[in-house]
C-alpha cells in the first residue's frame, strides 16, 4: 500500500536550505525521495516522496519542520501563488491503494503540523472538511498577503491549528488527490500578455482542454515567459494535447515554443504514446516516471 507525497515549499533559491530539507526526508527510514525540483523565479521547491504510508507521513513531517525552521515568508517574493512556508502537501494513493489511505495520511499530518508548529492548516481535495475547500485554488485564493485578514474571519478559520497569523510561517494546505502532472512550456518571448492569453485558451475553466489548469507567468531570470500547467486528469487530456494546443496558440501569435519542463514525476500514460522530446522534454529519463520509483519502493 504505497502513497506519494508531493510537498511544495516556498524556497527555490537557497541551495543549502534545500539540501537540508532533502536530508531531513532521506533520514526517514522507508521513505524514498524520488525527486526535488526547484525554481528561482517561482521561488519554490517540490519534494516527491514515495513509500508505505507511515514512512511518507514521517517524511512529510520532517520536511515541514526543516522548511519552517529555514523559510521566512516576510522575505519571500516569488511568482507562484502561496499561503505559507510549507505551502501545499498533497498525498496521492499509488499502485491500487485506496484514496482513503491518502485522506487519512493527510488529516494526520495536517493535524500534527498544526499542533507541533502552532500553524493554521487547511484541508483540501479528498481530505477537505468543507465543500468550498475541495479545490486548491479556492483554498489559496488571496495568497499569503491576504491571510491575516482571512484568519480574522469566521469563514477563514483553519481546519486545524490556531486562527492566528504567523508572519514568518503563514499557513499550510494539506490534502489528498489523484495524480496531477505539473508541466511548464517556455515561450521564446518576454511578452507576458501572450503567455496569459495562451493560458486562457488552454485551461478548462475558460473553455479550453478538460482537466487543464494554466497560468501565464514571467521568468525574469531567463528573460522569457511560460505557460504553467497543472494537468489534473491525464486520462482525459494527455500532455501531447496540451503541448500541441499551446504550440498552435503560440504560432497564431507569432511566437515560438521553447522547452517543456516537468515538475516532479508523471505517470507513463500521460505521454499519450508520444516521445518526451515531442513535447519539449529533452532531458527526460525513466527516473521521471512514477512507475520507475513505484517499482523500486515495491521491491
Beta strands, then each sheet from edge to edge (+ up, - down):
strand 1: 2-9
strand 2: 32-39
strand 3: 44-52
strand 4: 86-94
strand 5: 120-125
strand 6: 171-176
strand 7: 181-187
strand 8: 212-219
strand 9: 224-231
strand 10: 257-263
sheet 1: 2+ 3- 1+ 4- 6- 5-
sheet 2: 8+ 9- 7+ 10-
end
